[in-house]
Amino acid sequence: MKVRVERLDWRAIARDLDGLGYATTPVLLSSGECRALRDAYTDPNLFRSRVEMARYRFGEGEYRYFAEPLPELVATLRRLLYEPLSVIANRWSQALQRDASYPDHLDEFLALCRSHGQARPTPLLLRYEAEGYNCLHQDLYGPIHFPLQVTCLLSEPGQDFTGGEFLLVEQRPRAQSRGHVVPLVQGASVVFPVRERPVPAKRGFARVQVRHGVSRIRSGERMALGILFHDAT
């Protein structure tokens, strides 16, 4: 896994995040790793909670938050992705003139979360069946948050499911919203903002609010791994 993450084109990822508001990766998880994570969904001992989206009007589907200790694959991927993303996160924080700064290592950042009462792990598995969807939203779980997150698709589009496109919508200052449909293959990931991103403006940078979701699944079952770097209250 370390080699896979290190071989990612981090310059291109940073460029796309700055220009498009998101970046995709080539396949990070093998088909066997994707299958193992999908199979893990049925083991209640791995999770701290389960959420039915319809109950809270979040959409149609369900997701489960992993309990500590995280599965080794999830913990390793989270730790390895955090370090290069922290460089981008700190640059964005400076551009938006925020006081927040992000340590170089995930353990240090999680200690900061715990100091603010955020100690519940947030990596999760999401599962949708036909007619399922996820409303546009932001994943904020307390006063401390890391500005970027990652979703990895565990199912094979066109084979395991149809529909279910990953969606991003940006609310630009004094302009209409802009939407993105982000295609993914099994094992590939999308990196995107948790809440906002900087865009060049006449004077410095403007804040663009970003929300994400999943379009209607037309058939089959779609599963994904969500990796947030901040923990929850």
C-alpha positions as CSV (number, residue, x, y, z in Angstrom):
1,M,0.0,0.0,0.0
2,K,2.8,2.4,0.8
3,V,4.3,2.0,-2.7
4,R,0.9,2.5,-4.3
5,V,0.3,5.8,-2.4
6,E,3.8,7.1,-3.0
7,R,3.5,6.4,-6.7
8,L,0.5,8.6,-7.1
9,D,1.1,11.8,-9.1
10,W,0.7,14.2,-6.2
11,R,1.5,17.2,-8.3
12,A,-1.4,16.3,-10.6
13,I,-3.7,15.7,-7.6
14,A,-2.9,19.1,-6.1
15,R,-3.4,20.8,-9.5
16,D,-6.8,19.1,-10.0
17,L,-7.9,20.0,-6.5
18,D,-7.0,23.6,-7.1
19,G,-8.4,23.8,-10.6
20,L,-11.4,21.4,-10.6
21,G,-12.2,21.1,-6.9
22,Y,-11.5,17.4,-6.9
23,A,-9.0,14.8,-8.0
24,T,-9.2,11.1,-8.9
25,T,-6.6,8.4,-8.5
26,P,-5.9,5.3,-10.4
27,V,-6.8,2.0,-8.7
28,L,-5.6,2.0,-5.1
29,L,-7.3,-1.1,-3.9
30,S,-7.2,-4.5,-5.7
31,S,-10.3,-6.3,-6.6
32,G,-9.5,-8.7,-3.7
33,E,-9.2,-5.9,-1.2
34,C,-12.4,-4.4,-2.5
35,R,-14.2,-7.7,-2.0
36,A,-12.7,-8.1,1.5
37,L,-14.1,-4.7,2.5
38,R,-17.5,-5.5,1.0
39,D,-17.6,-8.8,2.9
40,A,-16.6,-7.0,6.1
41,Y,-19.8,-5.1,6.0
42,T,-21.7,-8.1,7.4
43,D,-19.5,-8.3,10.5
44,P,-21.1,-6.2,13.3
45,N,-18.0,-6.5,15.5
46,L,-16.1,-4.2,13.1
47,F,-18.4,-1.2,13.5
48,R,-19.4,1.2,16.1
49,S,-22.7,2.3,14.6
50,R,-25.1,1.9,11.6
51,V,-27.1,4.7,10.0
52,E,-30.2,4.2,7.8
53,M,-30.2,7.3,5.6
54,A,-34.0,7.4,5.1
55,R,-34.5,7.8,8.9
56,Y,-32.7,11.1,8.8
57,R,-33.7,12.1,5.3
58,F,-30.1,11.7,4.1
59,G,-31.2,9.6,1.1
60,E,-31.9,5.9,0.6
61,G,-29.2,3.5,1.7
62,E,-27.1,2.8,4.8
63,Y,-23.6,3.2,6.2
64,R,-21.6,1.9,9.0
65,Y,-18.7,3.6,10.9
66,F,-15.8,1.4,11.8
67,A,-14.9,0.9,15.4
68,E,-11.4,1.1,16.9
69,P,-9.1,-0.5,16.1
70,L,-9.7,0.1,12.4
71,P,-9.1,-2.7,10.0
72,E,-5.4,-2.7,9.0
73,L,-6.1,-1.9,5.4
74,V,-8.3,1.1,6.3
75,A,-5.9,2.4,9.0
76,T,-2.9,2.1,6.7
77,L,-4.6,3.9,3.8
78,R,-5.9,6.6,6.0
79,R,-2.4,7.2,7.5
80,L,-0.6,7.2,4.2
81,L,-3.0,9.5,2.4
82,Y,-3.0,12.0,5.2
83,E,0.6,13.0,4.9
84,P,0.7,14.3,1.3
85,L,-2.8,15.7,1.7
86,S,-1.7,17.7,4.8
87,V,0.6,19.7,2.5
88,I,-2.4,20.7,0.4
89,A,-4.6,21.3,3.4
90,N,-2.1,23.8,4.9
91,R,-1.7,25.6,1.7
92,W,-5.5,26.0,1.4
93,S,-5.7,27.2,5.0
94,Q,-3.2,29.9,4.3
95,A,-5.0,30.9,1.1
96,L,-8.2,31.3,3.0
97,Q,-6.4,33.1,5.8
98,R,-7.5,30.6,8.4
99,D,-5.6,30.0,11.7
100,A,-5.8,26.2,11.3
101,S,-2.7,24.3,10.6
102,Y,-2.4,20.6,10.2
103,P,0.5,18.4,11.6
104,D,2.6,16.3,9.3
105,H,1.4,13.0,10.7
106,L,-2.1,11.6,11.3
107,D,-1.4,10.6,14.9
108,E,-0.7,14.2,15.8
109,F,-3.8,15.4,14.1
110,L,-6.0,12.8,15.8
111,A,-4.5,13.9,19.2
112,L,-5.7,17.4,18.3
113,C,-9.2,15.9,17.6
114,R,-9.2,14.1,21.0
115,S,-8.2,17.3,22.8
116,H,-11.5,18.8,21.5
117,G,-13.6,15.8,22.5
118,Q,-13.5,14.2,19.0
119,A,-12.5,10.6,19.6
120,R,-14.9,8.4,17.6
121,P,-13.5,7.1,14.3
122,T,-15.1,8.3,11.1
123,P,-14.0,5.9,8.3
124,L,-17.0,4.1,7.0
125,L,-18.5,1.8,4.5
126,L,-21.5,2.9,2.5
127,R,-24.0,0.6,0.8
128,Y,-26.8,1.4,-1.7
129,E,-29.2,-0.9,-3.5
130,A,-31.5,-0.1,-6.5
131,E,-33.2,3.3,-6.0
132,G,-30.7,4.3,-3.3
133,Y,-29.0,7.7,-3.3
134,N,-27.2,10.1,-1.0
135,C,-28.3,13.7,-0.7
136,L,-25.8,16.5,-1.1
137,H,-24.1,17.1,2.2
138,Q,-20.9,18.0,4.1
139,D,-19.2,15.7,6.6
140,L,-18.4,17.8,9.7
141,Y,-18.3,16.1,13.0
142,G,-17.1,18.7,15.5
143,P,-15.1,21.9,15.8
144,I,-11.9,20.3,14.3
145,H,-12.0,19.0,10.7
146,F,-9.5,18.2,8.0
147,P,-10.4,20.0,4.8
148,L,-10.1,17.0,2.5
149,Q,-11.5,13.5,2.4
150,V,-11.4,10.4,0.1
151,T,-13.9,8.0,-1.2
152,C,-12.9,4.7,-2.8
153,L,-15.4,2.8,-4.9
154,L,-15.5,-0.9,-3.9
155,S,-18.0,-2.1,-6.5
156,E,-17.6,-2.5,-10.3
157,P,-19.7,0.0,-12.3
158,G,-21.7,-1.6,-15.1
159,Q,-21.3,-5.0,-13.5
160,D,-22.3,-4.7,-9.8
161,F,-24.5,-1.7,-10.3
162,T,-25.7,1.0,-12.7
163,G,-26.2,4.7,-12.0
164,G,-24.8,5.8,-8.6
165,E,-22.5,8.5,-10.0
166,F,-20.4,10.5,-7.4
167,L,-21.6,14.1,-7.4
168,L,-20.0,17.4,-6.3
169,V,-21.7,20.8,-6.3
170,E,-19.9,24.0,-5.7
171,Q,-21.6,27.2,-4.5
172,R,-19.5,29.9,-6.1
173,P,-19.6,33.5,-4.7
174,R,-22.2,35.6,-6.5
175,A,-22.8,32.9,-9.2
176,Q,-24.9,29.9,-9.8
177,S,-23.8,26.5,-8.5
178,R,-21.5,24.3,-10.5
179,G,-21.9,20.5,-10.5
180,H,-19.5,17.7,-11.3
181,V,-20.2,14.1,-12.1
182,V,-17.0,12.1,-11.2
183,P,-16.6,8.7,-12.9
184,L,-14.7,6.0,-10.9
185,V,-13.7,2.4,-11.5
186,Q,-13.5,-0.2,-8.9
187,G,-10.7,0.4,-6.5
188,A,-10.1,4.0,-7.6
189,S,-10.7,7.0,-5.4
190,V,-11.8,10.6,-5.5
191,V,-10.3,13.3,-3.3
192,F,-12.5,16.3,-2.5
193,P,-13.2,19.1,0.0
194,V,-15.1,18.4,3.2
195,R,-16.6,21.9,3.3
196,E,-14.9,24.5,1.2
197,R,-12.0,25.3,-1.1
198,P,-10.1,28.4,-2.2
199,V,-10.5,29.8,-5.7
200,P,-8.6,32.8,-7.1
201,A,-10.4,36.1,-6.8
202,K,-9.6,39.7,-7.6
203,R,-8.2,40.1,-4.1
204,G,-6.6,36.9,-3.0
205,F,-8.9,33.9,-2.7
206,A,-12.6,33.4,-2.3
207,R,-14.2,30.6,-0.3
208,V,-16.3,28.1,-2.4
209,Q,-18.7,25.9,-0.5
210,V,-18.8,22.3,-1.7
211,R,-21.3,19.5,-1.0
212,H,-21.2,15.9,-2.3
213,G,-23.6,13.0,-2.8
214,V,-24.4,10.0,-4.9
215,S,-27.0,9.9,-7.7
216,R,-29.8,7.3,-7.9
217,I,-28.6,3.7,-8.2
218,R,-30.6,2.2,-11.1
219,S,-29.8,-1.4,-10.5
220,G,-27.6,-3.7,-8.4
221,E,-25.6,-2.8,-5.3
222,R,-23.0,0.0,-4.9
223,M,-20.5,0.0,-2.0
224,A,-17.8,2.5,-1.1
225,L,-15.2,3.2,1.5
226,G,-15.2,6.7,2.9
227,I,-12.0,8.0,4.6
228,L,-12.3,11.1,6.8
229,F,-9.2,12.2,8.7
230,H,-10.9,13.9,11.6
231,D,-12.7,11.9,14.2
232,A,-16.2,12.7,15.6
233,T,-17.6,13.9,18.9
